[in-house]
Amino acid sequence: MGVLAHPGEDRLGHDGARVAIGPTRAGRYLRVVYVPEPNGIFVIKAYDLSGKVLTAYRRRMRRRKR
């Protein structure tokens, strides 16, 4: 999954989970909630970003590039 290989953001979530946000190769933006495991990862949930959440993510990425 491209988002996990090269996330725009990768933050700590709840109960040991992590949240990665970023673009896919197809151009969609996903938020992926996952748990790192010794032999890989366990994806809990993955969904498209849209609306205000996507706008806020893009704004953070623009500010980060400065």
PyMOL Python script that loads the backbone (N, CA, C, O; Angstrom):
from pymol import cmd

cmd.read_pdbstr("""\
ATOM      1  N   MET A   1       0.853  -1.172   0.000  1.00  0.00           N
ATOM      2  CA  MET A   1       0.000   0.000   0.000  1.00  0.00           C
ATOM      3  C   MET A   1       0.901   1.237   0.000  1.00  0.00           C
ATOM      4  O   MET A   1       1.730   1.397   0.896  1.00  0.00           O
ATOM      5  N   GLY A   2       0.748   2.098  -0.981  1.00  0.00           N
ATOM      6  CA  GLY A   2       1.607   3.255  -1.153  1.00  0.00           C
ATOM      7  C   GLY A   2       1.574   4.241  -0.003  1.00  0.00           C
ATOM      8  O   GLY A   2       2.583   4.874   0.306  1.00  0.00           O
ATOM      9  N   VAL A   3       0.419   4.376   0.634  1.00  0.00           N
ATOM     10  CA  VAL A   3       0.295   5.322   1.745  1.00  0.00           C
ATOM     11  C   VAL A   3       1.205   4.913   2.894  1.00  0.00           C
ATOM     12  O   VAL A   3       1.812   5.770   3.537  1.00  0.00           O
ATOM     13  N   LEU A   4       1.306   3.636   3.157  1.00  0.00           N
ATOM     14  CA  LEU A   4       2.152   3.172   4.255  1.00  0.00           C
ATOM     15  C   LEU A   4       3.629   3.208   3.888  1.00  0.00           C
ATOM     16  O   LEU A   4       4.478   3.377   4.763  1.00  0.00           O
ATOM     17  N   ALA A   5       3.944   3.051   2.618  1.00  0.00           N
ATOM     18  CA  ALA A   5       5.342   3.095   2.188  1.00  0.00           C
ATOM     19  C   ALA A   5       5.890   4.517   2.225  1.00  0.00           C
ATOM     20  O   ALA A   5       7.041   4.726   2.609  1.00  0.00           O
ATOM     21  N   HIS A   6       5.080   5.494   1.831  1.00  0.00           N
ATOM     22  CA  HIS A   6       5.502   6.896   1.774  1.00  0.00           C
ATOM     23  C   HIS A   6       4.388   7.803   2.280  1.00  0.00           C
ATOM     24  O   HIS A   6       3.783   8.525   1.488  1.00  0.00           O
ATOM     25  N   PRO A   7       4.101   7.785   3.587  1.00  0.00           N
ATOM     26  CA  PRO A   7       3.006   8.615   4.092  1.00  0.00           C
ATOM     27  C   PRO A   7       3.402  10.086   4.162  1.00  0.00           C
ATOM     28  O   PRO A   7       4.562  10.422   4.401  1.00  0.00           O
ATOM     29  N   GLY A   8       2.427  10.944   3.952  1.00  0.00           N
ATOM     30  CA  GLY A   8       2.655  12.368   4.170  1.00  0.00           C
ATOM     31  C   GLY A   8       2.754  12.638   5.663  1.00  0.00           C
ATOM     32  O   GLY A   8       3.572  13.442   6.110  1.00  0.00           O
ATOM     33  N   GLU A   9       1.913  11.955   6.424  1.00  0.00           N
ATOM     34  CA  GLU A   9       1.929  12.033   7.890  1.00  0.00           C
ATOM     35  C   GLU A   9       1.828  10.614   8.442  1.00  0.00           C
ATOM     36  O   GLU A   9       1.153   9.761   7.866  1.00  0.00           O
ATOM     37  N   ASP A  10       2.492  10.375   9.541  1.00  0.00           N
ATOM     38  CA  ASP A  10       2.385   9.096  10.243  1.00  0.00           C
ATOM     39  C   ASP A  10       2.444   9.422  11.723  1.00  0.00           C
ATOM     40  O   ASP A  10       3.510   9.726  12.259  1.00  0.00           O
ATOM     41  N   ARG A  11       1.293   9.359  12.384  1.00  0.00           N
ATOM     42  CA  ARG A  11       1.196   9.784  13.780  1.00  0.00           C
ATOM     43  C   ARG A  11       0.763   8.636  14.683  1.00  0.00           C
ATOM     44  O   ARG A  11       0.216   7.631  14.230  1.00  0.00           O
ATOM     45  N   LEU A  12       1.023   8.815  15.957  1.00  0.00           N
ATOM     46  CA  LEU A  12       0.595   7.853  16.959  1.00  0.00           C
ATOM     47  C   LEU A  12      -0.907   7.987  17.171  1.00  0.00           C
ATOM     48  O   LEU A  12      -1.422   9.096  17.309  1.00  0.00           O
ATOM     49  N   GLY A  13      -1.610   6.854  17.196  1.00  0.00           N
ATOM     50  CA  GLY A  13      -3.047   6.840  17.445  1.00  0.00           C
ATOM     51  C   GLY A  13      -3.319   6.365  18.865  1.00  0.00           C
ATOM     52  O   GLY A  13      -2.524   6.616  19.771  1.00  0.00           O
ATOM     53  N   HIS A  14      -4.437   5.682  19.059  1.00  0.00           N
ATOM     54  CA  HIS A  14      -4.821   5.170  20.374  1.00  0.00           C
ATOM     55  C   HIS A  14      -4.429   3.707  20.526  1.00  0.00           C
ATOM     56  O   HIS A  14      -4.422   2.955  19.552  1.00  0.00           O
ATOM     57  N   ASP A  15      -4.108   3.312  21.737  1.00  0.00           N
ATOM     58  CA  ASP A  15      -3.838   1.908  22.082  1.00  0.00           C
ATOM     59  C   ASP A  15      -2.768   1.257  21.209  1.00  0.00           C
ATOM     60  O   ASP A  15      -2.909   0.101  20.810  1.00  0.00           O
ATOM     61  N   GLY A  16      -1.706   1.991  20.912  1.00  0.00           N
ATOM     62  CA  GLY A  16      -0.600   1.438  20.147  1.00  0.00           C
ATOM     63  C   GLY A  16      -0.782   1.471  18.640  1.00  0.00           C
ATOM     64  O   GLY A  16       0.107   1.059  17.895  1.00  0.00           O
ATOM     65  N   ALA A  17      -1.923   1.957  18.190  1.00  0.00           N
ATOM     66  CA  ALA A  17      -2.162   2.054  16.745  1.00  0.00           C
ATOM     67  C   ALA A  17      -1.467   3.293  16.197  1.00  0.00           C
ATOM     68  O   ALA A  17      -1.128   4.210  16.945  1.00  0.00           O
ATOM     69  N   ARG A  18      -1.262   3.309  14.894  1.00  0.00           N
ATOM     70  CA  ARG A  18      -0.688   4.460  14.201  1.00  0.00           C
ATOM     71  C   ARG A  18      -1.648   4.872  13.103  1.00  0.00           C
ATOM     72  O   ARG A  18      -2.442   4.061  12.624  1.00  0.00           O
ATOM     73  N   VAL A  19      -1.573   6.147  12.700  1.00  0.00           N
ATOM     74  CA  VAL A  19      -2.434   6.679  11.649  1.00  0.00           C
ATOM     75  C   VAL A  19      -1.547   7.282  10.575  1.00  0.00           C
ATOM     76  O   VAL A  19      -0.795   8.220  10.838  1.00  0.00           O
ATOM     77  N   ALA A  20      -1.634   6.747   9.365  1.00  0.00           N
ATOM     78  CA  ALA A  20      -0.876   7.261   8.225  1.00  0.00           C
ATOM     79  C   ALA A  20      -1.849   7.930   7.264  1.00  0.00           C
ATOM     80  O   ALA A  20      -2.924   7.399   6.982  1.00  0.00           O
ATOM     81  N   ILE A  21      -1.462   9.099   6.764  1.00  0.00           N
ATOM     82  CA  ILE A  21      -2.275   9.825   5.793  1.00  0.00           C
ATOM     83  C   ILE A  21      -1.390  10.155   4.609  1.00  0.00           C
ATOM     84  O   ILE A  21      -0.255  10.601   4.777  1.00  0.00           O
ATOM     85  N   GLY A  22      -1.914   9.935   3.407  1.00  0.00           N
ATOM     86  CA  GLY A  22      -1.137  10.275   2.229  1.00  0.00           C
ATOM     87  C   GLY A  22      -1.824   9.858   0.948  1.00  0.00           C
ATOM     88  O   GLY A  22      -2.898   9.258   0.970  1.00  0.00           O
ATOM     89  N   PRO A  23      -1.190  10.184  -0.179  1.00  0.00           N
ATOM     90  CA  PRO A  23      -1.782   9.866  -1.479  1.00  0.00           C
ATOM     91  C   PRO A  23      -1.462   8.438  -1.930  1.00  0.00           C
ATOM     92  O   PRO A  23      -0.428   7.872  -1.573  1.00  0.00           O
ATOM     93  N   THR A  24      -2.361   7.881  -2.711  1.00  0.00           N
ATOM     94  CA  THR A  24      -2.112   6.600  -3.364  1.00  0.00           C
ATOM     95  C   THR A  24      -1.502   6.872  -4.733  1.00  0.00           C
ATOM     96  O   THR A  24      -1.439   8.022  -5.168  1.00  0.00           O
ATOM     97  N   ARG A  25      -1.057   5.827  -5.408  1.00  0.00           N
ATOM     98  CA  ARG A  25      -0.521   6.003  -6.767  1.00  0.00           C
ATOM     99  C   ARG A  25      -1.601   6.469  -7.734  1.00  0.00           C
ATOM    100  O   ARG A  25      -1.294   7.100  -8.746  1.00  0.00           O
ATOM    101  N   ALA A  26      -2.857   6.166  -7.437  1.00  0.00           N
ATOM    102  CA  ALA A  26      -3.973   6.557  -8.297  1.00  0.00           C
ATOM    103  C   ALA A  26      -4.409   8.003  -8.057  1.00  0.00           C
ATOM    104  O   ALA A  26      -5.248   8.526  -8.790  1.00  0.00           O
ATOM    105  N   GLY A  27      -3.837   8.661  -7.019  1.00  0.00           N
ATOM    106  CA  GLY A  27      -4.166  10.050  -6.756  1.00  0.00           C
ATOM    107  C   GLY A  27      -5.185  10.278  -5.657  1.00  0.00           C
ATOM    108  O   GLY A  27      -5.476  11.424  -5.315  1.00  0.00           O
ATOM    109  N   ARG A  28      -5.735   9.205  -5.094  1.00  0.00           N
ATOM    110  CA  ARG A  28      -6.669   9.362  -3.975  1.00  0.00           C
ATOM    111  C   ARG A  28      -5.872   9.607  -2.702  1.00  0.00           C
ATOM    112  O   ARG A  28      -4.696   9.250  -2.626  1.00  0.00           O
ATOM    113  N   TYR A  29      -6.506  10.213  -1.702  1.00  0.00           N
ATOM    114  CA  TYR A  29      -5.882  10.417  -0.404  1.00  0.00           C
ATOM    115  C   TYR A  29      -6.584   9.520   0.603  1.00  0.00           C
ATOM    116  O   TYR A  29      -7.811   9.509   0.700  1.00  0.00           O
ATOM    117  N   LEU A  30      -5.769   8.756   1.363  1.00  0.00           N
ATOM    118  CA  LEU A  30      -6.313   7.814   2.336  1.00  0.00           C
ATOM    119  C   LEU A  30      -5.793   8.102   3.732  1.00  0.00           C
ATOM    120  O   LEU A  30      -4.692   8.623   3.911  1.00  0.00           O
ATOM    121  N   ARG A  31      -6.608   7.752   4.714  1.00  0.00           N
ATOM    122  CA  ARG A  31      -6.178   7.684   6.111  1.00  0.00           C
ATOM    123  C   ARG A  31      -6.213   6.208   6.471  1.00  0.00           C
ATOM    124  O   ARG A  31      -7.249   5.556   6.341  1.00  0.00           O
ATOM    125  N   VAL A  32      -5.078   5.680   6.923  1.00  0.00           N
ATOM    126  CA  VAL A  32      -4.957   4.257   7.254  1.00  0.00           C
ATOM    127  C   VAL A  32      -4.611   4.137   8.731  1.00  0.00           C
ATOM    128  O   VAL A  32      -3.603   4.676   9.189  1.00  0.00           O
ATOM    129  N   VAL A  33      -5.452   3.426   9.469  1.00  0.00           N
ATOM    130  CA  VAL A  33      -5.202   3.145  10.882  1.00  0.00           C
ATOM    131  C   VAL A  33      -4.646   1.729  10.945  1.00  0.00           C
ATOM    132  O   VAL A  33      -5.277   0.789  10.462  1.00  0.00           O
ATOM    133  N   TYR A  34      -3.455   1.575  11.546  1.00  0.00           N
ATOM    134  CA  TYR A  34      -2.803   0.264  11.544  1.00  0.00           C
ATOM    135  C   TYR A  34      -2.021   0.051  12.833  1.00  0.00           C
ATOM    136  O   TYR A  34      -1.754   0.988  13.585  1.00  0.00           O
ATOM    137  N   VAL A  35      -1.662  -1.211  13.065  1.00  0.00           N
ATOM    138  CA  VAL A  35      -0.845  -1.591  14.216  1.00  0.00           C
ATOM    139  C   VAL A  35       0.405  -2.275  13.673  1.00  0.00           C
ATOM    140  O   VAL A  35       0.296  -3.267  12.952  1.00  0.00           O
ATOM    141  N   PRO A  36       1.601  -1.761  14.008  1.00  0.00           N
ATOM    142  CA  PRO A  36       2.829  -2.441  13.589  1.00  0.00           C
ATOM    143  C   PRO A  36       2.971  -3.777  14.329  1.00  0.00           C
ATOM    144  O   PRO A  36       2.712  -3.858  15.530  1.00  0.00           O
ATOM    145  N   GLU A  37       3.375  -4.800  13.616  1.00  0.00           N
ATOM    146  CA  GLU A  37       3.605  -6.114  14.208  1.00  0.00           C
ATOM    147  C   GLU A  37       5.006  -6.576  13.831  1.00  0.00           C
ATOM    148  O   GLU A  37       5.583  -6.050  12.878  1.00  0.00           O
ATOM    149  N   PRO A  38       5.569  -7.540  14.547  1.00  0.00           N
ATOM    150  CA  PRO A  38       6.935  -7.994  14.255  1.00  0.00           C
ATOM    151  C   PRO A  38       7.138  -8.483  12.819  1.00  0.00           C
ATOM    152  O   PRO A  38       8.213  -8.294  12.250  1.00  0.00           O
ATOM    153  N   ASN A  39       6.116  -9.108  12.230  1.00  0.00           N
ATOM    154  CA  ASN A  39       6.272  -9.648  10.877  1.00  0.00           C
ATOM    155  C   ASN A  39       5.524  -8.837   9.816  1.00  0.00           C
ATOM    156  O   ASN A  39       5.286  -9.345   8.720  1.00  0.00           O
ATOM    157  N   GLY A  40       5.152  -7.600  10.110  1.00  0.00           N
ATOM    158  CA  GLY A  40       4.446  -6.755   9.140  1.00  0.00           C
ATOM    159  C   GLY A  40       3.551  -5.756   9.842  1.00  0.00           C
ATOM    160  O   GLY A  40       3.888  -5.234  10.904  1.00  0.00           O
ATOM    161  N   ILE A  41       2.401  -5.498   9.229  1.00  0.00           N
ATOM    162  CA  ILE A  41       1.436  -4.581   9.833  1.00  0.00           C
ATOM    163  C   ILE A  41       0.049  -5.204   9.786  1.00  0.00           C
ATOM    164  O   ILE A  41      -0.229  -6.075   8.962  1.00  0.00           O
ATOM    165  N   PHE A  42      -0.820  -4.743  10.685  1.00  0.00           N
ATOM    166  CA  PHE A  42      -2.215  -5.156  10.699  1.00  0.00           C
ATOM    167  C   PHE A  42      -3.045  -3.908  10.472  1.00  0.00           C
ATOM    168  O   PHE A  42      -3.074  -3.021  11.326  1.00  0.00           O
ATOM    169  N   VAL A  43      -3.725  -3.824   9.323  1.00  0.00           N
ATOM    170  CA  VAL A  43      -4.543  -2.658   8.996  1.00  0.00           C
ATOM    171  C   VAL A  43      -5.894  -2.806   9.679  1.00  0.00           C
ATOM    172  O   VAL A  43      -6.589  -3.806   9.498  1.00  0.00           O
ATOM    173  N   ILE A  44      -6.257  -1.799  10.465  1.00  0.00           N
ATOM    174  CA  ILE A  44      -7.529  -1.790  11.166  1.00  0.00           C
ATOM    175  C   ILE A  44      -8.606  -1.162  10.296  1.00  0.00           C
ATOM    176  O   ILE A  44      -9.712  -1.688  10.174  1.00  0.00           O
ATOM    177  N   LYS A  45      -8.263  -0.020   9.689  1.00  0.00           N
ATOM    178  CA  LYS A  45      -9.242   0.700   8.887  1.00  0.00           C
ATOM    179  C   LYS A  45      -8.509   1.568   7.880  1.00  0.00           C
ATOM    180  O   LYS A  45      -7.432   2.086   8.173  1.00  0.00           O
ATOM    181  N   ALA A  46      -9.086   1.730   6.695  1.00  0.00           N
ATOM    182  CA  ALA A  46      -8.540   2.633   5.687  1.00  0.00           C
ATOM    183  C   ALA A  46      -9.716   3.281   4.974  1.00  0.00           C
ATOM    184  O   ALA A  46     -10.641   2.597   4.538  1.00  0.00           O
ATOM    185  N   TYR A  47      -9.676   4.616   4.856  1.00  0.00           N
ATOM    186  CA  TYR A  47     -10.780   5.280   4.178  1.00  0.00           C
ATOM    187  C   TYR A  47     -10.303   6.535   3.467  1.00  0.00           C
ATOM    188  O   TYR A  47      -9.270   7.113   3.806  1.00  0.00           O
ATOM    189  N   ASP A  48     -11.092   6.945   2.460  1.00  0.00           N
ATOM    190  CA  ASP A  48     -10.787   8.131   1.663  1.00  0.00           C
ATOM    191  C   ASP A  48     -10.915   9.392   2.493  1.00  0.00           C
ATOM    192  O   ASP A  48     -11.780   9.497   3.363  1.00  0.00           O
ATOM    193  N   LEU A  49     -10.040  10.349   2.212  1.00  0.00           N
ATOM    194  CA  LEU A  49     -10.174  11.677   2.797  1.00  0.00           C
ATOM    195  C   LEU A  49     -10.971  12.533   1.829  1.00  0.00           C
ATOM    196  O   LEU A  49     -10.808  12.426   0.614  1.00  0.00           O
ATOM    197  N   SER A  50     -11.829  13.379   2.368  1.00  0.00           N
ATOM    198  CA  SER A  50     -12.583  14.306   1.531  1.00  0.00           C
ATOM    199  C   SER A  50     -13.006  15.502   2.376  1.00  0.00           C
ATOM    200  O   SER A  50     -12.916  15.475   3.604  1.00  0.00           O
ATOM    201  N   GLY A  51     -13.458  16.527   1.713  1.00  0.00           N
ATOM    202  CA  GLY A  51     -13.992  17.695   2.396  1.00  0.00           C
ATOM    203  C   GLY A  51     -12.963  18.432   3.232  1.00  0.00           C
ATOM    204  O   GLY A  51     -11.820  18.622   2.816  1.00  0.00           O
ATOM    205  N   LYS A  52     -13.389  18.844   4.424  1.00  0.00           N
ATOM    206  CA  LYS A  52     -12.546  19.657   5.304  1.00  0.00           C
ATOM    207  C   LYS A  52     -11.295  18.922   5.766  1.00  0.00           C
ATOM    208  O   LYS A  52     -10.242  19.536   5.939  1.00  0.00           O
ATOM    209  N   VAL A  53     -11.401  17.628   5.964  1.00  0.00           N
ATOM    210  CA  VAL A  53     -10.246  16.846   6.421  1.00  0.00           C
ATOM    211  C   VAL A  53      -9.152  16.851   5.352  1.00  0.00           C
ATOM    212  O   VAL A  53      -7.974  17.006   5.672  1.00  0.00           O
ATOM    213  N   LEU A  54      -9.533  16.685   4.098  1.00  0.00           N
ATOM    214  CA  LEU A  54      -8.569  16.706   2.997  1.00  0.00           C
ATOM    215  C   LEU A  54      -7.972  18.098   2.833  1.00  0.00           C
ATOM    216  O   LEU A  54      -6.771  18.233   2.600  1.00  0.00           O
ATOM    217  N   THR A  55      -8.797  19.128   2.951  1.00  0.00           N
ATOM    218  CA  THR A  55      -8.307  20.507   2.854  1.00  0.00           C
ATOM    219  C   THR A  55      -7.291  20.797   3.951  1.00  0.00           C
ATOM    220  O   THR A  55      -6.257  21.412   3.688  1.00  0.00           O
ATOM    221  N   ALA A  56      -7.571  20.364   5.176  1.00  0.00           N
ATOM    222  CA  ALA A  56      -6.650  20.585   6.295  1.00  0.00           C
ATOM    223  C   ALA A  56      -5.336  19.836   6.074  1.00  0.00           C
ATOM    224  O   ALA A  56      -4.267  20.373   6.365  1.00  0.00           O
ATOM    225  N   TYR A  57      -5.400  18.607   5.565  1.00  0.00           N
ATOM    226  CA  TYR A  57      -4.185  17.835   5.286  1.00  0.00           C
ATOM    227  C   TYR A  57      -3.328  18.549   4.244  1.00  0.00           C
ATOM    228  O   TYR A  57      -2.120  18.696   4.425  1.00  0.00           O
ATOM    229  N   ARG A  58      -3.947  18.987   3.167  1.00  0.00           N
ATOM    230  CA  ARG A  58      -3.194  19.689   2.116  1.00  0.00           C
ATOM    231  C   ARG A  58      -2.563  20.972   2.653  1.00  0.00           C
ATOM    232  O   ARG A  58      -1.438  21.313   2.287  1.00  0.00           O
ATOM    233  N   ARG A  59      -3.284  21.683   3.517  1.00  0.00           N
ATOM    234  CA  ARG A  59      -2.741  22.904   4.125  1.00  0.00           C
ATOM    235  C   ARG A  59      -1.519  22.575   4.975  1.00  0.00           C
ATOM    236  O   ARG A  59      -0.517  23.286   4.904  1.00  0.00           O
ATOM    237  N   ARG A  60      -1.579  21.512   5.779  1.00  0.00           N
ATOM    238  CA  ARG A  60      -0.430  21.117   6.599  1.00  0.00           C
ATOM    239  C   ARG A  60       0.764  20.751   5.734  1.00  0.00           C
ATOM    240  O   ARG A  60       1.900  21.082   6.071  1.00  0.00           O
ATOM    241  N   MET A  61       0.517  20.073   4.625  1.00  0.00           N
ATOM    242  CA  MET A  61       1.616  19.685   3.737  1.00  0.00           C
ATOM    243  C   MET A  61       2.246  20.913   3.075  1.00  0.00           C
ATOM    244  O   MET A  61       3.464  20.959   2.905  1.00  0.00           O
ATOM    245  N   ARG A  62       1.439  21.903   2.702  1.00  0.00           N
ATOM    246  CA  ARG A  62       1.992  23.135   2.122  1.00  0.00           C
ATOM    247  C   ARG A  62       2.859  23.860   3.141  1.00  0.00           C
ATOM    248  O   ARG A  62       3.944  24.334   2.807  1.00  0.00           O
ATOM    249  N   ARG A  63       2.388  23.950   4.379  1.00  0.00           N
ATOM    250  CA  ARG A  63       3.153  24.630   5.436  1.00  0.00           C
ATOM    251  C   ARG A  63       4.442  23.885   5.747  1.00  0.00           C
ATOM    252  O   ARG A  63       5.460  24.502   6.059  1.00  0.00           O
ATOM    253  N   ARG A  64       4.401  22.570   5.662  1.00  0.00           N
ATOM    254  CA  ARG A  64       5.568  21.743   5.972  1.00  0.00           C
ATOM    255  C   ARG A  64       6.684  21.926   4.940  1.00  0.00           C
ATOM    256  O   ARG A  64       7.861  21.800   5.276  1.00  0.00           O
ATOM    257  N   LYS A  65       6.326  22.219   3.698  1.00  0.00           N
ATOM    258  CA  LYS A  65       7.317  22.379   2.636  1.00  0.00           C
ATOM    259  C   LYS A  65       8.064  23.701   2.726  1.00  0.00           C
ATOM    260  O   LYS A  65       9.112  23.856   2.101  1.00  0.00           O
ATOM    261  N   ARG A  66       7.552  24.644   3.482  1.00  0.00           N
ATOM    262  CA  ARG A  66       8.205  25.960   3.587  1.00  0.00           C
ATOM    263  C   ARG A  66       9.468  25.908   4.375  1.00  0.00           C
ATOM    264  O   ARG A  66      10.128  26.932   4.550  1.00  0.00           O
TER     265      ARG A  66
END
""", "prot")
cmd.dss("prot")
cmd.show_as("cartoon", "prot")
cmd.util.cbc("prot")
cmd.orient("prot")
